[in-house]
Amino acid sequence: MKKFLFLLLFTPLLFAQEGMFSKNPIINKENWNKQRVHWGYYLGFNNLDFKFDYKTVTEDIEVGTTTGFNVGLIGNLRLVEYFDLRFEPGLYVTQRNFIYPNIIDSGDRLREVKSTYIFFPVLLKYSALRTGNVRPYLLGGVSTALNLGSNSDSPDDNLNNRFRTTKWTNFYEVGFGIDLYLEYFIFSPSIRGVFSMNDELIRDNDPNSQWTGNIQEMKTRGFFINFSFH
């Protein structure tokens, strides 16, 4: 993962070195940012975790994360020279595996939590001054997400091997990226942290459940790596 992040951050600079370091760079898409509205799409990866708060001190639930994938659309509205408003609806698929160290039975100790989110983020993008064909940016905002795999409507709980989470969750997001102005399109790799603002756990029917009874709060946290094309 460290090697991947290194490539994410520094490979774009290698592609854009003509725009950064030559005395007379060829400026691609010179008037692109003057558009009032433009569109794009993104593909990427995600790695999501859960943060737990407990009612009483206990051994932590172990969370095994997996690498999921993202795909979505981008709508960009230019506000002023350096600020844009973005709407980036997308599909995010991920899985988290819980291991309960205090449960002896191996069948009950593991819970696989599969999530398919539809995110609806509204983000403010601040872009730095363009240098040649490179323009770094920061972005942040809020989002709401529909979890299609929440099991929130199921009457079954962990006694029937059914882990339940809320259907809707609110998040805040912060991140950074780089716009690369290529000859025919804009390529924008970015990395973004995402943090839930509300408890996502639906408790088991038994208030003393060994799976949910001691959990005070459960919130998503993690990061997205997206590759955008405009």
ChimeraX attribute file (.defattr): number of C-alpha atoms within 10 A of each C-alpha:
attribute: neighborCount
match mode: 1-to-1
recipient: residues
	/A:1	6
	/A:2	7
	/A:3	7
	/A:4	8
	/A:5	12
	/A:6	10
	/A:7	12
	/A:8	19
	/A:9	15
	/A:10	10
	/A:11	13
	/A:12	17
	/A:13	17
	/A:14	10
	/A:15	15
	/A:16	19
	/A:17	15
	/A:18	17
	/A:19	22
	/A:20	17
	/A:21	11
	/A:22	10
	/A:23	9
	/A:24	10
	/A:25	15
	/A:26	13
	/A:27	16
	/A:28	18
	/A:29	15
	/A:30	11
	/A:31	8
	/A:32	13
	/A:33	13
	/A:34	11
	/A:35	10
	/A:36	12
	/A:37	14
	/A:38	15
	/A:39	14
	/A:40	16
	/A:41	17
	/A:42	21
	/A:43	17
	/A:44	18
	/A:45	18
	/A:46	22
	/A:47	20
	/A:48	22
	/A:49	19
	/A:50	21
	/A:51	15
	/A:52	16
	/A:53	15
	/A:54	16
	/A:55	11
	/A:56	9
	/A:57	8
	/A:58	10
	/A:59	10
	/A:60	13
	/A:61	19
	/A:62	14
	/A:63	19
	/A:64	14
	/A:65	18
	/A:66	14
	/A:67	13
	/A:68	18
	/A:69	17
	/A:70	21
	/A:71	19
	/A:72	19
	/A:73	17
	/A:74	18
	/A:75	16
	/A:76	20
	/A:77	18
	/A:78	17
	/A:79	13
	/A:80	11
	/A:81	12
	/A:82	14
	/A:83	17
	/A:84	19
	/A:85	18
	/A:86	22
	/A:87	17
	/A:88	20
	/A:89	21
	/A:90	19
	/A:91	18
	/A:92	21
	/A:93	21
	/A:94	20
	/A:95	17
	/A:96	20
	/A:97	17
	/A:98	17
	/A:99	18
	/A:100	20
	/A:101	14
	/A:102	13
	/A:103	13
	/A:104	9
	/A:105	9
	/A:106	10
	/A:107	9
	/A:108	16
	/A:109	16
	/A:110	18
	/A:111	18
	/A:112	15
	/A:113	18
	/A:114	17
	/A:115	19
	/A:116	17
	/A:117	22
	/A:118	20
	/A:119	22
	/A:120	19
	/A:121	21
	/A:122	19
	/A:123	20
	/A:124	20
	/A:125	24
	/A:126	18
	/A:127	19
	/A:128	15
	/A:129	12
	/A:130	16
	/A:131	14
	/A:132	22
	/A:133	24
	/A:134	26
	/A:135	16
	/A:136	18
	/A:137	20
	/A:138	18
	/A:139	21
	/A:140	20
	/A:141	17
	/A:142	18
	/A:143	21
	/A:144	19
	/A:145	21
	/A:146	18
	/A:147	22
	/A:148	16
	/A:149	16
	/A:150	23
	/A:151	20
	/A:152	19
	/A:153	10
	/A:154	10
	/A:155	11
	/A:156	15
	/A:157	20
	/A:158	18
	/A:159	14
	/A:160	9
	/A:161	13
	/A:162	18
	/A:163	23
	/A:164	23
	/A:165	21
	/A:166	18
	/A:167	18
	/A:168	17
	/A:169	20
	/A:170	19
	/A:171	20
	/A:172	18
	/A:173	21
	/A:174	18
	/A:175	18
	/A:176	17
	/A:177	23
	/A:178	22
	/A:179	22
	/A:180	25
	/A:181	24
	/A:182	16
	/A:183	11
	/A:184	9
	/A:185	14
	/A:186	19
	/A:187	18
	/A:188	21
	/A:189	22
	/A:190	22
	/A:191	22
	/A:192	18
	/A:193	18
	/A:194	22
	/A:195	21
	/A:196	22
	/A:197	15
	/A:198	15
	/A:199	18
	/A:200	20
	/A:201	19
	/A:202	17
	/A:203	19
	/A:204	20
	/A:205	14
	/A:206	13
	/A:207	11
	/A:208	11
	/A:209	15
	/A:210	17
	/A:211	25
	/A:212	22
	/A:213	15
	/A:214	17
	/A:215	17
	/A:216	13
	/A:217	16
	/A:218	19
	/A:219	18
	/A:220	19
	/A:221	18
	/A:222	17
	/A:223	18
	/A:224	22
	/A:225	22
	/A:226	23
	/A:227	19
	/A:228	21
	/A:229	18
	/A:230	19
